[in-house]
């Protein structure tokens, strides 16, 4: 059964803001589903059956205490997603779905997750927290004087050097009322009747502002008209990317453009997440492999600077008594909202129970008293303590960064910088 565009559930970007909103009070029961998925045929043919199996696990958990009509209402958005053929043709490496009170939120992940179906009184966000913590995620703006595309990617070190994962396209709305697209073009803001006289749609002048209608320019040289049109287009791109991508994802942005265009865009951009160093090459002359490799190299250099600042900041804070490396101390400080920045060793996990009211931790705790299920067995037997503390830091507005083991300034796997008193 195909799903109409009006019925589809919007996919949201993975961000700290999204995690914080999921941690707010919601009408219980709260349904959380995680599934590893595939980008390409034929591997992705197993995704929908696996998803439906997890939805059945949610149904099993709900049947313990809910009547049939209530179960169907709670599972309606999950079933809607299962029927959306177009959605399953454009998945990534992982999927997260959160549902409450008959509504659902969907997130596509660039790394696989452990399959899980959970019914609790609050959303199980720890796998999503792990994705937010990762410092290998970034956005890419591929720009020419006539078009712009945005991607999300990851970068990491392997034995052969720095590599970039698949660059997944990000959709943008070019103008209010227009459908989303993966490419912005000059035609979105510049009249097709170009240059003589200079005409601009939507009342946008070179400063990106106007009073509406068509604006007629003067009689400058053709080169000046081209530059004016280019500036209008670049300002439009900057506004769209900043408002629709960067503010929602919070990820660093790597610019790919020719030397002259890159300098022009950097001179007018108001995006605080734009990395200083661009990939100053014409995108038309780059293969997909070259693009991914060059973007990864630029991002890794910026990432190294960011990590260095965080580690140096921890050393300074520790000298002033405003930092800690003991997990128990950090857990109590996190609950009290005292952690400004948390550094966590990536992929390291300590299991146990975490008291989100007092900050007390107990290693290797037992199963919780909720209705968590994967099939007919309890799904959540203990907390991922690192993830639970990171989740609490995010809830109180702190920053979390997952670092490689060699980059961590402590041996405990955690390091916290406290807020100033």
C-alpha positions, 0 to 999 in steps of 0.5 A: 500500500503506497502512502501519499505525500500528505500522510508521510512522516517528516524525517528530522535531523539528528541533533542535541536539540532533538534529543532534548525535546525527546527527553521532555515529558510526553504522554506515556507509554512512550514507544522507541524503535531502533533498526539497522537499515541499508542504503542500496538494493538488494540489501534494503529488501530486508528492512521493512520485514525487520521493521514490522517485526519490531512493531509487532514487539511493540504491540506485544508489550502494549498488549500487557496493559492496553485495550486493542483500540488504544494499541492501534491508535499508538501504533498507527504512525508506525504502521504508516511508516511501514507502508511508505514505499518511498521512505524505504527506498531512501534509508541510510545505515540506521533508523530511529522512531519515537512515538507517543499519543498517536504521533511519531518522530523519525530519524535516519542515522549514518551508522548502524544501531542494535535493533530494539523495540522499547515501551517505557514511561519515557523515550529510550534515547541513548542510541540517538545520544551516541549519534549526537556525541560523535564528532565525525559528522558534518554537513557539506555545501557544494556550490557553483554560481548556478546551483547548490547542494547540501549533504551530510557525511561522516569522516574517520581514520582507517589504516589507509588514511582519512576516508569519508562515508557516503555523502547523503543528500539533504533536502531544502525548501527553496522558497515558502510554498515550494516543494523540498528539493536536493538542489537550489538553483539561481532560477529560484531567486533570479528572473529567467530574463537576465542581465539587460535589464537586470531583473530579480524575482521576489524583491531581493536585492544584492543585500538579500532584502527588498520590498516585493515585486520585480526589481529593475537594476541599472545599466552596468556592464554584463560582468557587473550584472553577473556578479550582482546575480551571483551575490543574490543567489549566494545570499539566498543559499546562505539563508536556506542552509543556515536556517534549514540545515545548520541551525537544526543539525548543529554540525560543522559545514564544509564549503566546496566551491571554486576559489573566487566563488568560495571567497565571495561566499565566505565574505557574505555568509552569516553561518557560524558553523561554516569551517574556515578552510574551504575545498577550493575546487570547481565541483564540476571537475571533481569525481564523487570519490575526490569530493568525499576525500577532499571534504574529509581531509578538510573536516578532519583538520578542523575537527583536530582543532576542535578536539585540541581546544576541548582538551586544553580547556579541560586541563585549564579547568582541572587546574582551577578545580572546575573539572572532574574525571570520576564517573560517579562525581560527574554523574552527580554533577550532571543531574545538578546541571553543573556540567558545561562540557562532557568528553566521552571515550567513543564506543566505550560502555560501562553498564549499570543503573543510573538514578536520574534524580540523585545522580547515583550510579551502580555498576552492573545493575539488574533489569528495570521495572518497565515493559521493555521488550524485543520479542518476548524478552526484556530489552533494557536490562541495564543502563549504558552509564556513559550514554545516560550521563551524556543524555543528562548533560544534554538535557541541562543544556551542556555539550557532549563530545565523543573522542577517540581513546588516544584523544581523551585527556583521562584514563577513565573514559570521561572528562567533565568541565563544570560551569562557573559558580 
